Amino acid sequence: MIEKVNPSHPDKVADRIAGAIVDLAYAKEENPKIAVEVLIGHGVCHAIIETTADLDKAEIISAVHRIAGVMDTDIVIVPQDKHLSDNQKDGVRCGDNGIFKGMPLTPEQKNLSRMAREIYAEYPYDGKYIADGNRFIVCQSNVPTDVLRTKCPLAEVNPLGDWTGGTDVDTGATNRKLGSDMADSVTGGGLHGKDLSKADVSVNIYAFLKAQKTKEPVQLCCAIGDDTIDGKPYAEIVDIARQYIQNLGGFEKFAEWGLY
């Protein structure tokens, strides 16, 4: 059983904006410290940003408008806590406490991810897709239900009929769709709106990738300040996550679909 939401779902719009802001921080510094929370909906985007980077509000507003359309913005930027920043001053160390789980993807999860992308490529509007054993459910906005039924003849399509989605009718918040982004690997930490020093980003990515390679579950625990996790220097885990993000095209691109 698995659910995927597409990049136009309001929660994913919030993730994408948070990712774009992290990208802006990395454009300013090689290793910025940043944590972003975004709440968006009904013509307003609220963002709270804790960071070491010198960010330009105009660039942030431009990113919001590019991703979500022109709307009012409420942007709060504050320095990251000095104690948290000092955690990294003598080398790359784990930036948070946490438990992390990497799980191999099932064929059902891989197939749903592929189908979600195919539907979204043709209909780039708010949508949600579910696979549950023999059931395949497609809820896709801004497309006539009859048209979708011809495209997806084996699916249950828009059970209540046509609908309009997006941030004008719903709200979105950062990291609210982790099940969609991580499948069975979900634990307590969120993927989006954070720099690579944060274990929620780097250790989650590392555990997921290791599980896909070994085809076995991976479970890890870390404490803030740890310099070694799973027998590897934390700096190496950060580099693995950095390469993964770079290969996708940055944090905003990572936020579109998550880990799979």
N, C-alpha and C positions, 0 to 999 in steps of 0.2 A: 504494500500500500504506500502510495507516495503522492504528494501534491507539488506541482510547479506553478509559479506565477511568472508572468513575463515582465520585461523591463518597463512597461507602461502601467503596471499595477501601482497604486499610490505608495505602498510601502517600498517598492523597488525604486520609485522616483526619489523617495527620501534617501535610500541607500546610495543611489547614483549621485545625488547632490553632495552627500557626505564624502563619497569617494572623490568627486571633483575638487572638493576643498582640500582633501589630503594631497591630491596631485599638485595643487597650488603651493602647498607647504613644501613639498619635495622640489619644486622648481626654485624655491628660495634658499633651501638648505639641503645639504647632502643627507643628513640624518635628523630631521626635525622631530620634535615630540609634539603630538597633536591628538586630540580626542574631540570628535564632533558628534553632536546629536541634532537631528533634523526632525521637525514636525511640520507637515505641509497639508494644506487642504483649504478649499473654498476661497481661493484667491490670495492666500497668505502663506509665506514660508518663514518659519521661525528656525533659527540655527544658533546653537550655543557652541562656541569653539574655545577650547583650552589649548594653547600652543606656545612654543618657543619661537615660531616663525613670525616674521613681520608681514602679515597678510594685508592686502588691499581690499577694502570692502567693495569697491567698484568691480573688481575682478570676481569676487564671490557673487555679487548680484548678477553679473553677466552670465556666470555659470548657471545660476538658478533659472534665469530667463531662457537660456539655451536649452536646458533640459526639460523644464516644466511650463514654459510660456511666461509671458509678462504677467507679473503679479506683485503685490506688496511684499516687502521683505523686512524682517526683524532680525538683525544680525548682531550677536553679542560675541565679542572677542576678548578673552582674558588670558593672562600669562598662565602657563602650566605651573602647578605647585612646585616650589623649589626643591622640596625633598624628593619628589618623583624625578625631577630632572637630574638631581645629583646622583641618583641611583646609577646613572650611566656614565658618570664623569671619568671613572677609572677603567673603562672598557665596556663592552657590550654585555649587559646582564639582563636577565629576565625582568620585564617591566610590570609583572602582575602575578598574583596568585591564581591558581586555576587547576582544574582537572580537564583532560582533553581525551577525546575518543575519535579514532579513525576507523571507519567501517568500509569494507569493500562494497562497491555498488552492485546491486542486483541487475539482472537483465531487464526486469520491469522498470527499474529506475532509469537505466540508460535509455530504454525505448521511449519513456515518457519525456525525458529531456530532449531527445531528438524530435519527437512529434511536436512538442511545445515550440521549439525553434522554427520548425517548418510552418506551423500555423501563424506564428508571429511574423515571419518573413513576408507573408501575404497580407496579414491583417495586423498592422503595428499599433494596436490599441489594447487597453487594459484587458487582461484575460487570466483565467485560472484553469488548470488542467489537473485531473485526478485519475490515477489508475489504482484499482482495487480488485485484484484477482481478475474476474471476468468483466468488470465494469470499467468503461473509459468515459469520463465525463469532461465535456468541453463547455466552459462558460466564457464566451468571447463577446466583448462589447462592440457596439458600433458596426455590426455586420448583420444583415437580415438572417434570422434563424433558419429559414428555408434554404438560403444559400449555403450556410454552414453544414446543414444536413446532407447536402449533395457532396460536399468536400470531405465530410467525416461520417460516412454511412454506418459505421459500426459503433459510433459514439452516442451517448446521451447528450444532446446539445441544448444549451440554454433551457433548462427545465421549466422556467417561468416565462419564457419568451424573450423577445428582444430587450436589450438594456443598454444604458449609457454609463460608462465607468469613468475613471480618471479622478483627478484631484478636485474637480468641481462638484462631485457628488459624494466623495469619500475622503477620509484623511489618511495620511501615510506617516509612518514613524520609522526611524532607523532601527535596523536589526529585528524587525517584527516578523520577518518571514524566513527565519533560519532553517526551518524544516524544508522549505523549498530550496535553500541554498546548500544544505549540508546532508540531506537525506538522513540516514541512520546515525550519522556522526555528531548529531546535535548534543552539546553539553551546555554548560552555563554561560560561555563567553560568546560575544557577538563578533562578527567578522569585519564589519564595515565602520568607516569613520575613524580609523586609528592608524598610527604609524607602526612600522615593522618591529619596533622594540616591544610592542605589546604582545604578550603571549596569546591573547585572543585571536590575533592575526597569524603570527608566525607559527606557533605551535599547532594551531588548528590546521593550517595548510600542511605543515610537515607530517602530522599524524594521518591526515587524509591521503596524502601522496604515498606514504609508506604502506598504508593499508591496501591501496590499489596495486602496489608493486608486489607485496607479499601474499595478497589474497587472504590475509588474516586480520582480525581485529587488533587495534593498537590502543592501549590505554596509558596515559601519561599524567603525572602530577608534577607541579612546580610551585615554587614560592618566589615572591618578588626578591630579586637580588641573586638568584641562582645563576651560576656561570656555565653549568653543564646540565643538559637534559637528554635522557635516553643515550647516555654515553658520548654525546657530542657537545662540543663547545656551543654555547648559546649563539655566538656569532655565526657559526656555521648554519644553524637552523634559520637564523635571520637571512643569511645569504640565499638559502634554498627558497625561502618565501619571496625574497626580493626578485630572484630570477623568474619565479612563477608569475608574479604580478607584472613584471616587465614584459614577459612573453605575451601576456594578454593585452597589453597596451596601457596599463596603469590601473589605479584604484577605481576610477569611474567605470572602466570596462569590466573589472572584476565584479563590481556591484551588480552588473546587469543580470547575471545568471548564477553568481556564486561559484561553488566548487565543481559543478557538473552541469 
